[in-house]
């Protein structure tokens, strides 16, 4: 089981989401499957979504995901 985590987007429809797009931490081994097959992934914060975009350096990251990731690193 891999513990590597990559940032992935919150893909909620921007017309219904009031806040800016943020990227979530997701288990690395689930990203390719989601991108190819369209399966849903679960972020560390519990958000569930299909992977449709990749984060660029400096992209905003979900605060709850950051907190969970910090606890995993200890």
CHARMM internal coordinates of N, CA and C (Angstrom, degrees):
IC EDIT
DIST 1 N 1 CA 1.4449
DIST 1 CA 1 C 1.5189
ANGL 1 N 1 CA 1 C 108.72
DIST 1 C 2 N 1.3105
ANGL 1 CA 1 C 2 N 116.71
DIHE 1 N 1 CA 1 C 2 N 128.62
DIST 2 N 2 CA 1.4563
ANGL 1 C 2 N 2 CA 121.82
DIHE 1 CA 1 C 2 N 2 CA -177.56
DIST 2 CA 2 C 1.5239
ANGL 2 N 2 CA 2 C 110.65
DIHE 1 C 2 N 2 CA 2 C -88.98
DIST 2 C 3 N 1.3157
ANGL 2 CA 2 C 3 N 115.85
DIHE 2 N 2 CA 2 C 3 N 142.38
DIST 3 N 3 CA 1.4614
ANGL 2 C 3 N 3 CA 119.56
DIHE 2 CA 2 C 3 N 3 CA 176.40
DIST 3 CA 3 C 1.5207
ANGL 3 N 3 CA 3 C 110.78
DIHE 2 C 3 N 3 CA 3 C -109.18
DIST 3 C 4 N 1.3441
ANGL 3 CA 3 C 4 N 117.18
DIHE 3 N 3 CA 3 C 4 N 7.93
DIST 4 N 4 CA 1.4539
ANGL 3 C 4 N 4 CA 119.54
DIHE 3 CA 3 C 4 N 4 CA 177.96
DIST 4 CA 4 C 1.5199
ANGL 4 N 4 CA 4 C 109.40
DIHE 3 C 4 N 4 CA 4 C -68.85
DIST 4 C 5 N 1.3135
ANGL 4 CA 4 C 5 N 116.37
DIHE 4 N 4 CA 4 C 5 N 141.03
DIST 5 N 5 CA 1.4504
ANGL 4 C 5 N 5 CA 121.48
DIHE 4 CA 4 C 5 N 5 CA -176.69
DIST 5 CA 5 C 1.5294
ANGL 5 N 5 CA 5 C 108.91
DIHE 4 C 5 N 5 CA 5 C -129.76
DIST 5 C 6 N 1.3226
ANGL 5 CA 5 C 6 N 116.16
DIHE 5 N 5 CA 5 C 6 N 135.87
DIST 6 N 6 CA 1.4499
ANGL 5 C 6 N 6 CA 121.82
DIHE 5 CA 5 C 6 N 6 CA 175.20
DIST 6 CA 6 C 1.5208
ANGL 6 N 6 CA 6 C 108.77
DIHE 5 C 6 N 6 CA 6 C -120.08
DIST 6 C 7 N 1.3062
ANGL 6 CA 6 C 7 N 115.95
DIHE 6 N 6 CA 6 C 7 N 157.14
DIST 7 N 7 CA 1.4589
ANGL 6 C 7 N 7 CA 120.12
DIHE 6 CA 6 C 7 N 7 CA 177.33
DIST 7 CA 7 C 1.5143
ANGL 7 N 7 CA 7 C 109.03
DIHE 6 C 7 N 7 CA 7 C -81.08
DIST 7 C 8 N 1.3186
ANGL 7 CA 7 C 8 N 116.87
DIHE 7 N 7 CA 7 C 8 N 138.30
DIST 8 N 8 CA 1.4534
ANGL 7 C 8 N 8 CA 122.87
DIHE 7 CA 7 C 8 N 8 CA 176.96
DIST 8 CA 8 C 1.5177
ANGL 8 N 8 CA 8 C 108.90
DIHE 7 C 8 N 8 CA 8 C -138.57
DIST 8 C 9 N 1.3163
ANGL 8 CA 8 C 9 N 116.45
DIHE 8 N 8 CA 8 C 9 N 156.75
DIST 9 N 9 CA 1.4601
ANGL 8 C 9 N 9 CA 119.47
DIHE 8 CA 8 C 9 N 9 CA -172.26
DIST 9 CA 9 C 1.5107
ANGL 9 N 9 CA 9 C 115.59
DIHE 8 C 9 N 9 CA 9 C -78.91
DIST 9 C 10 N 1.3088
ANGL 9 CA 9 C 10 N 113.56
DIHE 9 N 9 CA 9 C 10 N 156.06
DIST 10 N 10 CA 1.4476
ANGL 9 C 10 N 10 CA 122.20
DIHE 9 CA 9 C 10 N 10 CA 166.78
DIST 10 CA 10 C 1.5257
ANGL 10 N 10 CA 10 C 103.39
DIHE 9 C 10 N 10 CA 10 C -85.87
DIST 10 C 11 N 1.3166
ANGL 10 CA 10 C 11 N 117.92
DIHE 10 N 10 CA 10 C 11 N 114.76
DIST 11 N 11 CA 1.4565
ANGL 10 C 11 N 11 CA 120.51
DIHE 10 CA 10 C 11 N 11 CA -171.48
DIST 11 CA 11 C 1.5321
ANGL 11 N 11 CA 11 C 113.38
DIHE 10 C 11 N 11 CA 11 C -101.05
DIST 11 C 12 N 1.3018
ANGL 11 CA 11 C 12 N 116.65
DIHE 11 N 11 CA 11 C 12 N 22.07
DIST 12 N 12 CA 1.4632
ANGL 11 C 12 N 12 CA 118.52
DIHE 11 CA 11 C 12 N 12 CA 176.52
DIST 12 CA 12 C 1.5222
ANGL 12 N 12 CA 12 C 109.74
DIHE 11 C 12 N 12 CA 12 C -61.08
DIST 12 C 13 N 1.3089
ANGL 12 CA 12 C 13 N 116.45
DIHE 12 N 12 CA 12 C 13 N 148.42
DIST 13 N 13 CA 1.4563
ANGL 12 C 13 N 13 CA 122.09
DIHE 12 CA 12 C 13 N 13 CA -179.69
DIST 13 CA 13 C 1.5239
ANGL 13 N 13 CA 13 C 109.61
DIHE 12 C 13 N 13 CA 13 C -57.82
DIST 13 C 14 N 1.3258
ANGL 13 CA 13 C 14 N 116.55
DIHE 13 N 13 CA 13 C 14 N 124.45
DIST 14 N 14 CA 1.4659
ANGL 13 C 14 N 14 CA 120.09
DIHE 13 CA 13 C 14 N 14 CA -174.92
DIST 14 CA 14 C 1.5233
ANGL 14 N 14 CA 14 C 112.78
DIHE 13 C 14 N 14 CA 14 C -66.43
DIST 14 C 15 N 1.3387
ANGL 14 CA 14 C 15 N 118.46
DIHE 14 N 14 CA 14 C 15 N -21.98
DIST 15 N 15 CA 1.4558
ANGL 14 C 15 N 15 CA 119.80
DIHE 14 CA 14 C 15 N 15 CA 179.04
DIST 15 CA 15 C 1.5287
ANGL 15 N 15 CA 15 C 111.78
DIHE 14 C 15 N 15 CA 15 C -72.79
DIST 15 C 16 N 1.3418
ANGL 15 CA 15 C 16 N 117.69
DIHE 15 N 15 CA 15 C 16 N -20.94
DIST 16 N 16 CA 1.4621
ANGL 15 C 16 N 16 CA 120.10
DIHE 15 CA 15 C 16 N 16 CA 179.37
DIST 16 CA 16 C 1.5209
ANGL 16 N 16 CA 16 C 111.98
DIHE 15 C 16 N 16 CA 16 C -103.69
DIST 16 C 17 N 1.3245
ANGL 16 CA 16 C 17 N 117.40
DIHE 16 N 16 CA 16 C 17 N -13.64
DIST 17 N 17 CA 1.4630
ANGL 16 C 17 N 17 CA 121.48
DIHE 16 CA 16 C 17 N 17 CA -178.28
DIST 17 CA 17 C 1.5302
ANGL 17 N 17 CA 17 C 108.76
DIHE 16 C 17 N 17 CA 17 C -95.74
DIST 17 C 18 N 1.3168
ANGL 17 CA 17 C 18 N 117.42
DIHE 17 N 17 CA 17 C 18 N 123.47
DIST 18 N 18 CA 1.4517
ANGL 17 C 18 N 18 CA 121.77
DIHE 17 CA 17 C 18 N 18 CA -177.55
DIST 18 CA 18 C 1.5250
ANGL 18 N 18 CA 18 C 113.16
DIHE 17 C 18 N 18 CA 18 C -78.08
DIST 18 C 19 N 1.3344
ANGL 18 CA 18 C 19 N 117.32
DIHE 18 N 18 CA 18 C 19 N -29.71
DIST 19 N 19 CA 1.4548
ANGL 18 C 19 N 19 CA 121.26
DIHE 18 CA 18 C 19 N 19 CA -176.06
DIST 19 CA 19 C 1.5206
ANGL 19 N 19 CA 19 C 112.44
DIHE 18 C 19 N 19 CA 19 C -88.63
DIST 19 C 20 N 1.3376
ANGL 19 CA 19 C 20 N 116.62
DIHE 19 N 19 CA 19 C 20 N 171.96
DIST 20 N 20 CA 1.4599
ANGL 19 C 20 N 20 CA 120.55
DIHE 19 CA 19 C 20 N 20 CA 178.00
DIST 20 CA 20 C 1.5286
ANGL 20 N 20 CA 20 C 110.74
DIHE 19 C 20 N 20 CA 20 C -71.47
DIST 20 C 21 N 1.3294
ANGL 20 CA 20 C 21 N 116.00
DIHE 20 N 20 CA 20 C 21 N 158.12
DIST 21 N 21 CA 1.4649
ANGL 20 C 21 N 21 CA 120.71
DIHE 20 CA 20 C 21 N 21 CA 177.82
DIST 21 CA 21 C 1.5247
ANGL 21 N 21 CA 21 C 109.09
DIHE 20 C 21 N 21 CA 21 C -65.98
DIST 21 C 22 N 1.3128
ANGL 21 CA 21 C 22 N 116.42
DIHE 21 N 21 CA 21 C 22 N 130.80
DIST 22 N 22 CA 1.4642
ANGL 21 C 22 N 22 CA 121.38
DIHE 21 CA 21 C 22 N 22 CA 176.84
DIST 22 CA 22 C 1.5139
ANGL 22 N 22 CA 22 C 108.18
DIHE 21 C 22 N 22 CA 22 C -122.17
DIST 22 C 23 N 1.3099
ANGL 22 CA 22 C 23 N 115.83
DIHE 22 N 22 CA 22 C 23 N 156.43
DIST 23 N 23 CA 1.4464
ANGL 22 C 23 N 23 CA 121.93
DIHE 22 CA 22 C 23 N 23 CA 179.47
DIST 23 CA 23 C 1.5206
ANGL 23 N 23 CA 23 C 109.06
DIHE 22 C 23 N 23 CA 23 C -106.35
DIST 23 C 24 N 1.3257
ANGL 23 CA 23 C 24 N 115.49
DIHE 23 N 23 CA 23 C 24 N 146.20
DIST 24 N 24 CA 1.4565
ANGL 23 C 24 N 24 CA 122.60
DIHE 23 CA 23 C 24 N 24 CA -176.06
DIST 24 CA 24 C 1.5193
ANGL 24 N 24 CA 24 C 111.06
DIHE 23 C 24 N 24 CA 24 C -111.21
DIST 24 C 25 N 1.3363
ANGL 24 CA 24 C 25 N 116.79
DIHE 24 N 24 CA 24 C 25 N 159.28
DIST 25 N 25 CA 1.4586
ANGL 24 C 25 N 25 CA 122.34
DIHE 24 CA 24 C 25 N 25 CA 172.75
DIST 25 CA 25 C 1.5250
ANGL 25 N 25 CA 25 C 108.19
DIHE 24 C 25 N 25 CA 25 C -88.75
DIST 25 C 26 N 1.3470
ANGL 25 CA 25 C 26 N 115.03
DIHE 25 N 25 CA 25 C 26 N 129.52
DIST 26 N 26 CA 1.4608
ANGL 25 C 26 N 26 CA 122.63
DIHE 25 CA 25 C 26 N 26 CA -177.78
DIST 26 CA 26 C 1.5164
ANGL 26 N 26 CA 26 C 108.43
DIHE 25 C 26 N 26 CA 26 C -134.29
DIST 26 C 27 N 1.3335
ANGL 26 CA 26 C 27 N 117.94
DIHE 26 N 26 CA 26 C 27 N 148.13
DIST 27 N 27 CA 1.4615
ANGL 26 C 27 N 27 CA 120.83
DIHE 26 CA 26 C 27 N 27 CA 177.11
DIST 27 CA 27 C 1.5273
ANGL 27 N 27 CA 27 C 109.61
DIHE 26 C 27 N 27 CA 27 C -60.44
DIST 27 C 28 N 1.3178
ANGL 27 CA 27 C 28 N 114.72
DIHE 27 N 27 CA 27 C 28 N 130.76
DIST 28 N 28 CA 1.4628
ANGL 27 C 28 N 28 CA 122.05
DIHE 27 CA 27 C 28 N 28 CA -173.94
DIST 28 CA 28 C 1.5235
ANGL 28 N 28 CA 28 C 112.84
DIHE 27 C 28 N 28 CA 28 C -58.18
DIST 28 C 29 N 1.3273
ANGL 28 CA 28 C 29 N 118.03
DIHE 28 N 28 CA 28 C 29 N -39.08
DIST 29 N 29 CA 1.4566
ANGL 28 C 29 N 29 CA 120.43
DIHE 28 CA 28 C 29 N 29 CA -176.33
DIST 29 CA 29 C 1.5264
ANGL 29 N 29 CA 29 C 113.61
DIHE 28 C 29 N 29 CA 29 C -69.35
DIST 29 C 30 N 1.3117
ANGL 29 CA 29 C 30 N 118.82
DIHE 29 N 29 CA 29 C 30 N -10.62
DIST 30 N 30 CA 1.4637
ANGL 29 C 30 N 30 CA 122.18
DIHE 29 CA 29 C 30 N 30 CA -179.63
DIST 30 CA 30 C 1.5314
ANGL 30 N 30 CA 30 C 112.50
DIHE 29 C 30 N 30 CA 30 C -97.42
DIST 30 C 31 N 1.3246
ANGL 30 CA 30 C 31 N 118.03
DIHE 30 N 30 CA 30 C 31 N -13.13
DIST 31 N 31 CA 1.4634
ANGL 30 C 31 N 31 CA 121.86
DIHE 30 CA 30 C 31 N 31 CA -173.14
DIST 31 CA 31 C 1.5230
ANGL 31 N 31 CA 31 C 112.54
DIHE 30 C 31 N 31 CA 31 C -66.79
DIST 31 C 32 N 1.3414
ANGL 31 CA 31 C 32 N 118.17
DIHE 31 N 31 CA 31 C 32 N -51.95
DIST 32 N 32 CA 1.4642
ANGL 31 C 32 N 32 CA 121.09
DIHE 31 CA 31 C 32 N 32 CA -177.53
DIST 32 CA 32 C 1.5252
ANGL 32 N 32 CA 32 C 111.24
DIHE 31 C 32 N 32 CA 32 C -61.29
DIST 32 C 33 N 1.3286
ANGL 32 CA 32 C 33 N 116.38
DIHE 32 N 32 CA 32 C 33 N -43.49
DIST 33 N 33 CA 1.4679
ANGL 32 C 33 N 33 CA 120.14
DIHE 32 CA 32 C 33 N 33 CA 179.17
DIST 33 CA 33 C 1.5224
ANGL 33 N 33 CA 33 C 110.56
DIHE 32 C 33 N 33 CA 33 C -58.89
DIST 33 C 34 N 1.3095
ANGL 33 CA 33 C 34 N 116.89
DIHE 33 N 33 CA 33 C 34 N -44.54
DIST 34 N 34 CA 1.4570
ANGL 33 C 34 N 34 CA 120.66
DIHE 33 CA 33 C 34 N 34 CA -179.45
DIST 34 CA 34 C 1.5211
ANGL 34 N 34 CA 34 C 111.18
DIHE 33 C 34 N 34 CA 34 C -65.69
DIST 34 C 35 N 1.3280
ANGL 34 CA 34 C 35 N 117.01
DIHE 34 N 34 CA 34 C 35 N -42.32
DIST 35 N 35 CA 1.4624
ANGL 34 C 35 N 35 CA 120.84
DIHE 34 CA 34 C 35 N 35 CA -178.79
DIST 35 CA 35 C 1.5280
ANGL 35 N 35 CA 35 C 111.34
DIHE 34 C 35 N 35 CA 35 C -64.62
DIST 35 C 36 N 1.3343
ANGL 35 CA 35 C 36 N 117.19
DIHE 35 N 35 CA 35 C 36 N -38.66
DIST 36 N 36 CA 1.4648
ANGL 35 C 36 N 36 CA 121.31
DIHE 35 CA 35 C 36 N 36 CA -177.20
DIST 36 CA 36 C 1.5245
ANGL 36 N 36 CA 36 C 111.96
DIHE 35 C 36 N 36 CA 36 C -83.80
DIST 36 C 37 N 1.3188
ANGL 36 CA 36 C 37 N 116.71
DIHE 36 N 36 CA 36 C 37 N -47.85
DIST 37 N 37 CA 1.4646
ANGL 36 C 37 N 37 CA 121.31
DIHE 36 CA 36 C 37 N 37 CA -173.30
DIST 37 CA 37 C 1.5318
ANGL 37 N 37 CA 37 C 113.41
DIHE 36 C 37 N 37 CA 37 C -92.59
DIST 37 C 38 N 1.3195
ANGL 37 CA 37 C 38 N 116.93
DIHE 37 N 37 CA 37 C 38 N -15.44
DIST 38 N 38 CA 1.4568
ANGL 37 C 38 N 38 CA 119.94
DIHE 37 CA 37 C 38 N 38 CA -178.63
DIST 38 CA 38 C 1.5153
ANGL 38 N 38 CA 38 C 113.61
DIHE 37 C 38 N 38 CA 38 C 79.90
DIST 38 C 39 N 1.3395
ANGL 38 CA 38 C 39 N 116.71
DIHE 38 N 38 CA 38 C 39 N 14.65
DIST 39 N 39 CA 1.4619
ANGL 38 C 39 N 39 CA 119.67
DIHE 38 CA 38 C 39 N 39 CA 179.36
DIST 39 CA 39 C 1.5272
ANGL 39 N 39 CA 39 C 109.75
DIHE 38 C 39 N 39 CA 39 C -71.58
DIST 39 C 40 N 1.2968
ANGL 39 CA 39 C 40 N 115.41
DIHE 39 N 39 CA 39 C 40 N 159.24
DIST 40 N 40 CA 1.4577
ANGL 39 C 40 N 40 CA 121.06
DIHE 39 CA 39 C 40 N 40 CA -179.52
DIST 40 CA 40 C 1.5247
ANGL 40 N 40 CA 40 C 110.00
DIHE 39 C 40 N 40 CA 40 C -84.34
DIST 40 C 41 N 1.3324
ANGL 40 CA 40 C 41 N 116.37
DIHE 40 N 40 CA 40 C 41 N 146.95
DIST 41 N 41 CA 1.4577
ANGL 40 C 41 N 41 CA 122.40
DIHE 40 CA 40 C 41 N 41 CA 174.56
DIST 41 CA 41 C 1.5224
ANGL 41 N 41 CA 41 C 107.70
DIHE 40 C 41 N 41 CA 41 C -119.52
DIST 41 C 42 N 1.3282
ANGL 41 CA 41 C 42 N 115.86
DIHE 41 N 41 CA 41 C 42 N 157.19
DIST 42 N 42 CA 1.4596
ANGL 41 C 42 N 42 CA 120.29
DIHE 41 CA 41 C 42 N 42 CA 177.48
DIST 42 CA 42 C 1.5169
ANGL 42 N 42 CA 42 C 108.83
DIHE 41 C 42 N 42 CA 42 C -113.58
DIST 42 C 43 N 1.3314
ANGL 42 CA 42 C 43 N 116.07
DIHE 42 N 42 CA 42 C 43 N 123.69
DIST 43 N 43 CA 1.4583
ANGL 42 C 43 N 43 CA 121.91
DIHE 42 CA 42 C 43 N 43 CA 177.80
DIST 43 CA 43 C 1.5239
ANGL 43 N 43 CA 43 C 109.36
DIHE 42 C 43 N 43 CA 43 C -75.59
DIST 43 C 44 N 1.3154
ANGL 43 CA 43 C 44 N 116.25
DIHE 43 N 43 CA 43 C 44 N 165.80
DIST 44 N 44 CA 1.4583
ANGL 43 C 44 N 44 CA 120.30
DIHE 43 CA 43 C 44 N 44 CA 179.46
DIST 44 CA 44 C 1.5256
ANGL 44 N 44 CA 44 C 112.11
DIHE 43 C 44 N 44 CA 44 C -59.41
DIST 44 C 45 N 1.3269
ANGL 44 CA 44 C 45 N 117.09
DIHE 44 N 44 CA 44 C 45 N -28.42
DIST 45 N 45 CA 1.4647
ANGL 44 C 45 N 45 CA 121.00
DIHE 44 CA 44 C 45 N 45 CA -179.53
DIST 45 CA 45 C 1.5307
ANGL 45 N 45 CA 45 C 112.61
DIHE 44 C 45 N 45 CA 45 C -81.39
DIST 45 C 46 N 1.3393
ANGL 45 CA 45 C 46 N 117.18
DIHE 45 N 45 CA 45 C 46 N -8.30
DIST 46 N 46 CA 1.4620
ANGL 45 C 46 N 46 CA 120.56
DIHE 45 CA 45 C 46 N 46 CA 179.79
DIST 46 CA 46 C 1.5181
ANGL 46 N 46 CA 46 C 113.72
DIHE 45 C 46 N 46 CA 46 C 103.78
DIST 46 C 47 N 1.3126
ANGL 46 CA 46 C 47 N 118.71
DIHE 46 N 46 CA 46 C 47 N -10.19
DIST 47 N 47 CA 1.4643
ANGL 46 C 47 N 47 CA 122.29
DIHE 46 CA 46 C 47 N 47 CA 178.14
DIST 47 CA 47 C 1.5334
ANGL 47 N 47 CA 47 C 108.77
DIHE 46 C 47 N 47 CA 47 C -64.55
DIST 47 C 48 N 1.3234
ANGL 47 CA 47 C 48 N 116.81
DIHE 47 N 47 CA 47 C 48 N 136.88
DIST 48 N 48 CA 1.4670
ANGL 47 C 48 N 48 CA 122.02
DIHE 47 CA 47 C 48 N 48 CA -179.83
DIST 48 CA 48 C 1.5217
ANGL 48 N 48 CA 48 C 108.07
DIHE 47 C 48 N 48 CA 48 C -117.47
DIST 48 C 49 N 1.3546
ANGL 48 CA 48 C 49 N 116.23
DIHE 48 N 48 CA 48 C 49 N 131.00
DIST 49 N 49 CA 1.4553
ANGL 48 C 49 N 49 CA 121.68
DIHE 48 CA 48 C 49 N 49 CA -176.36
DIST 49 CA 49 C 1.5242
ANGL 49 N 49 CA 49 C 110.17
DIHE 48 C 49 N 49 CA 49 C -164.88
DIST 49 C 50 N 1.3502
ANGL 49 CA 49 C 50 N 118.09
DIHE 49 N 49 CA 49 C 50 N 161.53
DIST 50 N 50 CA 1.4625
ANGL 49 C 50 N 50 CA 120.08
DIHE 49 CA 49 C 50 N 50 CA 172.85
DIST 50 CA 50 C 1.5295
ANGL 50 N 50 CA 50 C 108.93
DIHE 49 C 50 N 50 CA 50 C -86.68
DIST 50 C 51 N 1.3241
ANGL 50 CA 50 C 51 N 117.44
DIHE 50 N 50 CA 50 C 51 N 148.30
DIST 51 N 51 CA 1.4634
ANGL 50 C 51 N 51 CA 121.43
DIHE 50 CA 50 C 51 N 51 CA 178.60
DIST 51 CA 51 C 1.5245
ANGL 51 N 51 CA 51 C 108.22
DIHE 50 C 51 N 51 CA 51 C -78.65
DIST 51 C 52 N 1.3316
ANGL 51 CA 51 C 52 N 116.58
DIHE 51 N 51 CA 51 C 52 N 122.02
DIST 52 N 52 CA 1.4654
ANGL 51 C 52 N 52 CA 120.93
DIHE 51 CA 51 C 52 N 52 CA 179.16
DIST 52 CA 52 C 1.5221
ANGL 52 N 52 CA 52 C 112.66
DIHE 51 C 52 N 52 CA 52 C -127.84
DIST 52 C 53 N 1.3180
ANGL 52 CA 52 C 53 N 117.87
DIHE 52 N 52 CA 52 C 53 N -16.22
DIST 53 N 53 CA 1.4636
ANGL 52 C 53 N 53 CA 122.27
DIHE 52 CA 52 C 53 N 53 CA -177.93
DIST 53 CA 53 C 1.5157
ANGL 53 N 53 CA 53 C 109.22
DIHE 52 C 53 N 53 CA 53 C -140.63
DIST 53 C 54 N 1.3339
ANGL 53 CA 53 C 54 N 115.44
DIHE 53 N 53 CA 53 C 54 N 159.58
DIST 54 N 54 CA 1.4638
ANGL 53 C 54 N 54 CA 118.97
DIHE 53 CA 53 C 54 N 54 CA 172.82
DIST 54 CA 54 C 1.5238
ANGL 54 N 54 CA 54 C 108.33
DIHE 53 C 54 N 54 CA 54 C -113.96
DIST 54 C 55 N 1.2994
ANGL 54 CA 54 C 55 N 115.37
DIHE 54 N 54 CA 54 C 55 N 147.84
DIST 55 N 55 CA 1.4673
ANGL 54 C 55 N 55 CA 121.15
DIHE 54 CA 54 C 55 N 55 CA -177.94
DIST 55 CA 55 C 1.5207
ANGL 55 N 55 CA 55 C 110.29
DIHE 54 C 55 N 55 CA 55 C -75.63
DIST 55 C 56 N 1.3147
ANGL 55 CA 55 C 56 N 115.10
DIHE 55 N 55 CA 55 C 56 N 146.43
DIST 56 N 56 CA 1.4577
ANGL 55 C 56 N 56 CA 121.39
DIHE 55 CA 55 C 56 N 56 CA 174.05
DIST 56 CA 56 C 1.5218
ANGL 56 N 56 CA 56 C 107.66
DIHE 55 C 56 N 56 CA 56 C -103.07
DIST 56 C 57 N 1.3286
ANGL 56 CA 56 C 57 N 117.59
DIHE 56 N 56 CA 56 C 57 N 154.62
DIST 57 N 57 CA 1.4732
ANGL 56 C 57 N 57 CA 119.06
DIHE 56 CA 56 C 57 N 57 CA 177.39
DIST 57 CA 57 C 1.5288
ANGL 57 N 57 CA 57 C 110.76
DIHE 56 C 57 N 57 CA 57 C -53.41
DIST 57 C 58 N 1.3120
ANGL 57 CA 57 C 58 N 114.95
DIHE 57 N 57 CA 57 C 58 N 134.14
DIST 58 N 58 CA 1.4625
ANGL 57 C 58 N 58 CA 120.46
DIHE 57 CA 57 C 58 N 58 CA 179.43
DIST 58 CA 58 C 1.5178
ANGL 58 N 58 CA 58 C 114.20
DIHE 57 C 58 N 58 CA 58 C 89.03
DIST 58 C 59 N 1.3438
ANGL 58 CA 58 C 59 N 117.77
DIHE 58 N 58 CA 58 C 59 N -0.98
DIST 59 N 59 CA 1.4621
ANGL 58 C 59 N 59 CA 120.52
DIHE 58 CA 58 C 59 N 59 CA 178.63
DIST 59 CA 59 C 1.5253
ANGL 59 N 59 CA 59 C 109.56
DIHE 58 C 59 N 59 CA 59 C -67.54
DIST 59 C 60 N 1.3371
ANGL 59 CA 59 C 60 N 117.70
DIHE 59 N 59 CA 59 C 60 N 146.93
DIST 60 N 60 CA 1.4654
ANGL 59 C 60 N 60 CA 119.64
DIHE 59 CA 59 C 60 N 60 CA 179.09
DIST 60 CA 60 C 1.5279
ANGL 60 N 60 CA 60 C 111.02
DIHE 59 C 60 N 60 CA 60 C -67.55
DIST 60 C 61 N 1.3393
ANGL 60 CA 60 C 61 N 115.83
DIHE 60 N 60 CA 60 C 61 N 138.66
DIST 61 N 61 CA 1.4662
ANGL 60 C 61 N 61 CA 121.98
DIHE 60 CA 60 C 61 N 61 CA -178.28
DIST 61 CA 61 C 1.5242
ANGL 61 N 61 CA 61 C 108.82
DIHE 60 C 61 N 61 CA 61 C -112.75
DIST 61 C 62 N 1.3072
ANGL 61 CA 61 C 62 N 115.79
DIHE 61 N 61 CA 61 C 62 N 142.12
DIST 62 N 62 CA 1.4635
ANGL 61 C 62 N 62 CA 123.65
DIHE 61 CA 61 C 62 N 62 CA 177.92
DIST 62 CA 62 C 1.5353
ANGL 62 N 62 CA 62 C 109.48
DIHE 61 C 62 N 62 CA 62 C -56.65
DIST 62 C 63 N 1.3210
ANGL 62 CA 62 C 63 N 116.91
DIHE 62 N 62 CA 62 C 63 N 125.86
DIST 63 N 63 CA 1.4654
ANGL 62 C 63 N 63 CA 121.48
DIHE 62 CA 62 C 63 N 63 CA -178.74
DIST 63 CA 63 C 1.5321
ANGL 63 N 63 CA 63 C 113.13
DIHE 62 C 63 N 63 CA 63 C -61.81
DIST 63 C 64 N 1.3486
ANGL 63 CA 63 C 64 N 119.22
DIHE 63 N 63 CA 63 C 64 N -45.41
DIST 64 N 64 CA 1.4718
ANGL 63 C 64 N 64 CA 118.10
DIHE 63 CA 63 C 64 N 64 CA 177.77
DIST 64 CA 64 C 1.5354
ANGL 64 N 64 CA 64 C 112.09
DIHE 63 C 64 N 64 CA 64 C -60.35
DIST 64 C 65 N 1.3307
ANGL 64 CA 64 C 65 N 118.16
DIHE 64 N 64 CA 64 C 65 N -36.83
DIST 65 N 65 CA 1.4741
ANGL 64 C 65 N 65 CA 120.89
DIHE 64 CA 64 C 65 N 65 CA 177.12
DIST 65 CA 65 C 1.5258
ANGL 65 N 65 CA 65 C 110.47
DIHE 64 C 65 N 65 CA 65 C -63.45
DIST 65 C 66 N 1.3278
ANGL 65 CA 65 C 66 N 116.62
DIHE 65 N 65 CA 65 C 66 N -41.79
DIST 66 N 66 CA 1.4679
ANGL 65 C 66 N 66 CA 120.79
DIHE 65 CA 65 C 66 N 66 CA 178.62
DIST 66 CA 66 C 1.5264
ANGL 66 N 66 CA 66 C 110.82
DIHE 65 C 66 N 66 CA 66 C -59.39
DIST 66 C 67 N 1.3319
ANGL 66 CA 66 C 67 N 116.05
DIHE 66 N 66 CA 66 C 67 N -43.24
DIST 67 N 67 CA 1.4658
ANGL 66 C 67 N 67 CA 120.87
DIHE 66 CA 66 C 67 N 67 CA -178.68
DIST 67 CA 67 C 1.5221
ANGL 67 N 67 CA 67 C 111.42
DIHE 66 C 67 N 67 CA 67 C -64.50
DIST 67 C 68 N 1.3327
ANGL 67 CA 67 C 68 N 117.25
DIHE 67 N 67 CA 67 C 68 N -44.13
DIST 68 N 68 CA 1.4632
ANGL 67 C 68 N 68 CA 120.73
DIHE 67 CA 67 C 68 N 68 CA 179.39
DIST 68 CA 68 C 1.5223
ANGL 68 N 68 CA 68 C 109.51
DIHE 67 C 68 N 68 CA 68 C -65.19
DIST 68 C 69 N 1.3236
ANGL 68 CA 68 C 69 N 117.91
DIHE 68 N 68 CA 68 C 69 N -43.70
DIST 69 N 69 CA 1.4566
ANGL 68 C 69 N 69 CA 122.33
DIHE 68 CA 68 C 69 N 69 CA -179.23
DIST 69 CA 69 C 1.5395
ANGL 69 N 69 CA 69 C 110.58
DIHE 68 C 69 N 69 CA 69 C -61.01
DIST 69 C 70 N 1.3309
ANGL 69 CA 69 C 70 N 116.41
DIHE 69 N 69 CA 69 C 70 N -41.10
DIST 70 N 70 CA 1.4691
ANGL 69 C 70 N 70 CA 120.36
DIHE 69 CA 69 C 70 N 70 CA 178.39
DIST 70 CA 70 C 1.5244
ANGL 70 N 70 CA 70 C 111.27
DIHE 69 C 70 N 70 CA 70 C -61.49
DIST 70 C 71 N 1.3260
ANGL 70 CA 70 C 71 N 117.57
DIHE 70 N 70 CA 70 C 71 N -37.66
DIST 71 N 71 CA 1.4675
ANGL 70 C 71 N 71 CA 121.63
DIHE 70 CA 70 C 71 N 71 CA 178.04
DIST 71 CA 71 C 1.5246
ANGL 71 N 71 CA 71 C 111.15
DIHE 70 C 71 N 71 CA 71 C -69.07
DIST 71 C 72 N 1.3281
ANGL 71 CA 71 C 72 N 117.96
DIHE 71 N 71 CA 71 C 72 N -34.04
DIST 72 N 72 CA 1.4632
ANGL 71 C 72 N 72 CA 121.35
DIHE 71 CA 71 C 72 N 72 CA 179.64
DIST 72 CA 72 C 1.5160
ANGL 72 N 72 CA 72 C 112.11
DIHE 71 C 72 N 72 CA 72 C -69.00
DIST 72 C 73 N 1.3276
ANGL 72 CA 72 C 73 N 117.09
DIHE 72 N 72 CA 72 C 73 N -31.15
DIST 73 N 73 CA 1.4508
ANGL 72 C 73 N 73 CA 121.87
DIHE 72 CA 72 C 73 N 73 CA -177.77
DIST 73 CA 73 C 1.5181
ANGL 73 N 73 CA 73 C 113.09
DIHE 72 C 73 N 73 CA 73 C -72.53
DIST 73 C 74 N 1.3334
ANGL 73 CA 73 C 74 N 118.57
DIHE 73 N 73 CA 73 C 74 N -17.71
DIST 74 N 74 CA 1.4726
ANGL 73 C 74 N 74 CA 122.75
DIHE 73 CA 73 C 74 N 74 CA -177.35
DIST 74 CA 74 C 1.4968
ANGL 74 N 74 CA 74 C 111.95
DIHE 73 C 74 N 74 CA 74 C -74.31
END
COOR INIT
IC SEED 1 N 1 CA 1 C
IC BUILD
